[in-house]
């Protein structure tokens, strides 16, 4: 039953993504200042939203583990973190492509870009730490601490363009500006694509959570065998 639900959600996400791509390519006009390249924002911005949400819930799961010592929370945290890292990388990659066309450079040490890169490095460190530790409780405890730190870094990334006005554009979405900075049709499609990517991310998280639980059972059996 679980597999059928995940398959159905994955199919819905795929169909929704195809529909969104069709709309953004053929249903929307070019942007006056940027031309056709502005369409990359329909993946760039939603990717960061998925990253932010995944980071937030990974932080909550990590705090829950630190309080309750429930390894299921640790399994959920690592599943969320891996997907968070994927969408963080996607956000950085699409941002670099966009910057190359608009700014003429692939990268600049703008505060938001810098904090986004720091966040990416922290999450890579999180996964490296988990790979270096064999004892489940110690691995979960130290990983939870890094996850909370990463969640704070994500919060700084989100607010960077409000705190420091440098090269990165200021916010344009209506819930941050009060409206008027972006065409409603473009904003609507952006949130629709966020929903599609969030559905896809939820499927991937559920799959990884199941794999993580199976891996823990195998590790437990292996330790029992070695104990005899």
Secondary structure, 3 states (H helix, E strand, C coil): CHHHHHHHHHHHHHHHHHHHHHHHHHHCCCECCCEHHHHHHHHHHHHHHHHHHHHHHHHHHHHHHHHHCCHHHHHHHHHHHHHHHHHHHHHHHHHHHHHHHHCCCCCCCCHHHHHHHHHHHHHHHHHHHHHHCCCHHHHHHHHHHHHHHHHHHHHHHHHHHHHCCCCCCCCCCHHHHCCCCCCHHHHHHHHHHHHHHHHHHHHHHHHHHHHHHHHHHHHHHHHHHHHC
